């Protein structure tokens, strides 16, 4: 038979190893608050690193040629836009847009000109950026 003292000691030792007693309705707190509507969060479209590489390569080449001076990146709900400016305070000279919803229709990438005309559209970014090649593209002043 186990003495009362040894039984209490065993219980105290087990209690020291376990977490303190919690009520049944206890909920652990997390650092991240719950989202109000998990299925309805708006997605934000952005350029991937592999897409920014070719875009910044074209941008660097045009900056070195003195044609472009500034750029802006916008990540919106349905599209991502890389805008190119000749001067900081102007409207965009060109816009490179990524619209994933058009991936299976016209292609998700497009180069938009200063007047809003679509210069080139397609699913492959490198093919779309060929509109800026030196032999095919010339800035008219």
HELIX and SHEET records of a PDB file:
HELIX    1   1 UNK A    4  UNK A   17  1                                  14    
HELIX    2   2 UNK A   38  UNK A   40  5                                   3    
HELIX    3   3 UNK A   49  UNK A   64  1                                  16    
HELIX    4   4 UNK A  100  UNK A  102  5                                   3    
HELIX    5   5 UNK A  125  UNK A  128  1                                   4    
HELIX    6   6 UNK A  129  UNK A  132  5                                   4    
SHEET    1   A 5 UNK A  70  UNK A  75  0                                        
SHEET    2   A 5 UNK A  80  UNK A  85 -1                                        
SHEET    3   A 5 UNK A  94  UNK A  98 -1                                        
SHEET    4   A 5 UNK A 109  UNK A 112 -1                                        
SHEET    5   A 5 UNK A 118  UNK A 122 -1                                        
END                                                                             
